[in-house]
Amino acid sequence: MARILIVTDAWLPQTNGVVRCLENLGRELASRGHVVSYLTPDGFWTVPLPTYPEIRISMVTPTTIAATIAREAPDHIHIATEGPLGLLARYVAVEQGLAFTTSYHTRFPEYLAARLPIPTDWTYAFLRWFHAPAAATLVPTQSLKDELTLRQFGTLALWTRGVDHAYFSPGEKTEFLDLPGPHLLYVGRVAVEKNIEAFLTLDVPGTKIVVGDGPARAELELRYPDVHFVGLKTGEALSAHYRSADVFVFPSRTDTFGNVILEALSSGVPVAAYPVTGPADILTDPAAGAVDEDLAVAVRRALTLDRAAARRHALGYSWARCADIFLSVLVPVRLQLAEAA
């Protein structure tokens, strides 16, 4: 049994791939007897992130972070995000000679450049500095690992994702029954970096459905009145929306993985996407999904695919495997001191 502290700026009530990954990872580790604690914005004074008010930025001191780490007395520290909490935990760990691992979840350079005139090279330099002291940095796909290697990041370890096959499973269509088919589904944040307009402007037959919320939703609803924006869905409602779709469309070019791709596949829904990091790494079986630089071509091809094949492909991903890899990469917090001695 190990005591594991996970530091993350992304946490509930946020709904995104980072939070889902860390939640499911924690549950899997706890089921094996490990004691998992999270250092999150909960309990600290926070301010809203400009353009993303639902994301809260923690206002806390290094002394508080150091006291939290001392109180938790972890055997292993994993810093999952590069936000304020991640930065302070990194600072404390380096100052105290504590070993830790990190993970690379989000393409902040591209996300930031989509909003502000900040060169991506500057942001990548910051991220390279942030992850440099880590014993290892976990990345979700081989293509991203190759890219970060070219950008001279340090020790990188491949860390795949999982999906709950019971929660996201095939079944009868219960949604969209009053809408003309085929039913094309997008699930995720409604934000500029998700390239969602590439989906909304597709010239393909059927009805487009958007599940999710975000800063771009109000504007897009006005501009695309024929698209059905149904808002955020969770629990059984989310599962029902997945399995009721004919094709899942993933228009993002900047995601590092795409957990929603696995959720769709596990629900028996073929996926259409661009051939970029994430989709290209997951959709290795052409029977489960279609990737093409012309997203409309990918959609039409995905409509011909077998739903059972999509489900079979998803069964190759599990949170158990995700946890196995995570545990194999963790290092004792006193590793650096032991080596120095």
Secondary structure, DSSP 8 states (H G I E B T S, - for coil): --EEEEE-S--TT--SHHHHHHHHHHHHHHHTT-EEEEE-STTSEEEEETTEEEEEEEE--HHHHHHHHHHH--SEEEE---SHHHHHHHHHHHHHT---EEE----HHHHHHTTS---HHHHHHHHHHHHTTSS-EEES-HHHHHHHHHTT--SEEE------TTTS------SSTTS-SSEEEEES--SGGGTTHHHHT---SSEEEEE---TTHHHHHHH-TTSEEEE---HHHHHHHHHT-SEEEE--SS-SS-HHHHHHHHTT--EEE-SSTTHHHH--STTTEEE-SSHHHHHHHHTTS-HHHHHHHHTT--HHHHHHHHHHH---TTHHHHHH-
